Amino acid sequence: MRLKDKIALIFGAGQALGETPAIGNGRAVSLLFAREGAKVVCVDRRADAWDVTYAALFMASDEAKFITGAALPVDGGRSCLVG
């Protein structure tokens, strides 16, 4: 249980991860992390143009009028640091 109390974000859990056969697919990687005690969060979709469009529309709206000088990553959580 080396990863107890850690969170693993797994992208493409239903797809192959890269082209390295040793890594296998996202589901297999998810199971490996879970066996080591990590809480696994699977993100199983790719971004599309609307994800970025909606973020830009929000930033241009009145609802974002108090937000200044902030980065808004639209990456489905890929930039999150885990552990």
N, C-alpha and C positions, 0 to 999 in steps of 0.2 A: 504494500500500500504506500509506495513512495510518493504518490500524487494526492494523498488524502488532503482534503480541504482546498484543492486547486480546481480551476475551471479550465476546460479545454474547448476552444471554439474550433469546430471541424467544418470546413467548407467543401461543398461538393460531396456530401456523404453518400449520395447515390451514384457517384461517378468515379472514374479513375482519377487519382491524384497524380498529375504529371505523367511522365513516360517511364518512370522507374519501376520495373516489375517487382523489385524487392519491397517497395512500399505498399503495393496492392491498391485496393480501392478505399474510398473514404469510410465505408462501413467497417472494414477490417481495422482501419486506424482508430475509429471510434471505439471499437471493442477493446483494443489494446489499452487505450487511455482509461476506459472504464474499469478494466481488470486491475489497473494500478491504483484505483481509488478516486480518479478524477470525476468531477461532475461534467458530463459531456453535453454541449450545446451544438446541435447540427444546423447549419445554414445551407439549405439545399437548393438555392436558386441563384442565378446570375443577375446582375443588375441590368436594367435596360435604360434607355434614354429618359424615360419618364421619371425614374428615381432622381436623376440629376435635375430634371426640369422642375419637379415639385419642390426640391430644396431651393433652387434659384427663385422660384415664384414666392416661396415663403420669405426669403431674405429681402425680396423687393417689396413685400407687403407691409401694411401698417402694423401687423402683429409683431414684426421684427424691429420696430422703430427704436427699441432700447438696446439692441445688439450692435456693438461696434467693435471693430478690430478682433473679431473672433474667426477662427477657422471652423468650417463645418464639413468634416469629412463625410462624404457620401460613398461609403465603401462596405456597407453591410456588417461593420464591426471588425474588419480586417486590421484596422490600425490599433485595436485595443491590445494592451499588454496583458498577458495572462500569467498569473502566478508571481 
